[in-house]
Amino acid sequence: MKTDVKPLPFDEPQNGISENTLAIHHDKLYAGYVAKKNEIAEKLNTLSHGGDVSSANQTFSELRALKDGETFATNGVYLHEFYFDILGGDGLTVGPLVDALAEKYGSFENFINYFSACGMAARGWVVLCYDTRDAALKIYTSDSHNLGGVWGCLPIIVLDVYEHAYFIDHGSDRKTYIQYFWKNLNWKKANEFFDSAKSVKS
């Protein structure tokens, strides 16, 4: 099934995230991952429907390269969609997710500090997710789209810390960018993701 580019869920530039950054990040980078996801899917569809897969091996082959590219491109699409979906809010912290985070981390402030520190430590992504195996909230980091993710975990809050997300607006000051991320967070949407994730049984 062909993947389409999802529009941004908000109309205006965000506090501390400029229109220029969003145009490059969403309209070019994210859209590029969508295009590559579709291209790879089309080639894999050909191979999986009677194509020549006789050369497949673990060192190098067309199939191996496509399968590796598939996870990179697909996660590049999904992580960016979760990231954009969670923006567009006013940072007002309300709902059962806030209460659950305060309980798990001792206080909501502890969660913000720890998640933000993970954003300083990671090279690519920070993901607050619901681990369906443990039935618990977890924070995982990822240095690349297809590294660091844990199967069975459903994203709730996703933070992109690659430089393309903030360098135009803040230079190398990632810490300030993360502070603006919280100011733009849509906690209503985060609560929706949390409620949906909790309903999934592993």
N, C-alpha and C positions, 0 to 999 in steps of 0.2 A: 504494500500500500504506500502510495506516494505521500511524503511528509510535506506539509505546507509551512511557510514562515508564519508564526503567530505574531500578530501586532502587539505592540506594547500595551499593557493594561492601564496606562495613564496617558494624558494628553500633553502635559507640560514637563519641561526639564525639572529635575529633582533638586532639592536643596543640597548644593555642593556637588551635583552631578550634572554637567552642562549638556545642552542640546548637541553640541559637537561630539562629546564623548558618547552619548547615546546613539547618534547617527553612525559612528564608526563601530561601536560595540554591537548594536542590534542589527543595523541595516547592512553592514558589510561582514563582520566577523561571524555573528550568529547565523546570518543568512547563508554564509559560505559553508558552514557546517551542515545546514539543511541540504544544500545542493550536493555536497559530497556524500551525505547519508543516502540520498536518493540514487546517486550514481553508483555507489557501491552495492546497494540493494538490487539494482537492475542487473549488474554483472553477476552477483551471487545467484539471482533468480535463474539466469541463463545456465550457470553451472549446475544448479540443483535440479534442473529439469532436463537431464540428459546430456549436459555438457561434458567436455573432456576433463576429468579430474584425475587422470592416470599419473600426472606428475606430482601430485600432492605429497609433500614431505615436511618434516619439522625444521629443516635448515632454511630452505627458501623454495617457495613455489607461488604461483599466482593465487591459489586458494588460501595459503597461509597469509600472504600479504593482504588479501581482501578481508579475511576474518579479523586480522589485527586492526586494519583500518576501520572495520565495521564498529568495533567497540569504542574506538577513539572518536569517530564522527558521531555516533549515536549518543554517547555520553556528553559530547560537546553540545549537542542539541538539547538534550534533556536538562543538563545542569544549568545552561543559560536560560531555559524557559522557567525553571524553578526560581532562579535568581531574579529575573524580570518580574515574575508573577508576585513576588513578595515585596516589591517596591510600590511606590505610589501612595503610601500612607502618611500619617502624621506622627508616627512614632508613639502614639498613645498606647500604653501597655495595659491591655484589658483581656479578660477571658480565662478559660480553664488552663490554657497552655502556660500563661504567666504563673498561675498558682502551682502547676506541676513542676515548672522549672525552679521556682523558689523552694519547693519541698525537696527536690532532688539535689540541688546545689547549696542548700543551707540558706540562701537568700537569692532574690532575683538579681541583685547587684553582683553576687558571686558568679552567676551564670554569664552576665554581660562581660565581666572582666575576663573570665576564662575563655569564652568564645572569641572575644576580641584578641586575646593573647594567642589563641590558635591561629587567628587570621594573620598575626605577625610572624608566626612560625612556619606556616604552610607556604608552599610555592605556587599553589593554584587555587584550591578550593577549601572551604570549611563548610561542613554539612551537619546541621542538627537534624537528626532523623529519629524515627521510631523503629526500633529493632524488634521485628515481629517474632524473632526466636526467643528473645529475653523479655518481650513485652515491656520495654523500657526505652526512655529517651537516651540517646547517645550523641556524642560529638565526634565526628571523624574528619580527618584532613586528607587531602589528596594533592600530590605534586603534579599529576597529569590526569587528563580526563578518564583514562582507563587504568589508573593506579590508585589504590587506597580505598576504593569503594567496598562495601560489605554487602554481599547478597542477603536478601531478606530484610533490608533496611529501606524505609520509605522516607524521602526527604521532606522536611518541614520548613526549615530556614536554610537557604543556600547563599553563601557569600563568595563572590568571585574576587580573588586577590591577585590575579595576574595584573601586570602593570597597565595593560590596555584599559582596565576598568577605572583607572584613577590618574594616570600620569599626565594627561592633558590638563586636568583641573588642579592637581596637587603635587605634580612632580614626583619625587620619590617619597613623599610624606604619606605613607600608607596608613599610619595611625589616624591622621585627620580624616582620610577617606572612610575608614571604618566607623569613626564617630558619626559622620554624615549618613552612613548606611543605616544606623539605628534610628536616626531622625526621620528617615524616609520609610521605615518599615511599616508594612500593612499588617498589623496584628490581627485584624479580622480575618484576613486571608490565611495567616499562619494558624489561627485557631481552626479554620476549615480543614487545612491539611492535617492537623493533629487529630481532629475528630474522625476524619476519613481513615487515617492510618491505624488508629486504634481498633477500627471495625474489622481489620484484616486479620485472619487467623492463619498462622504459619503451619 
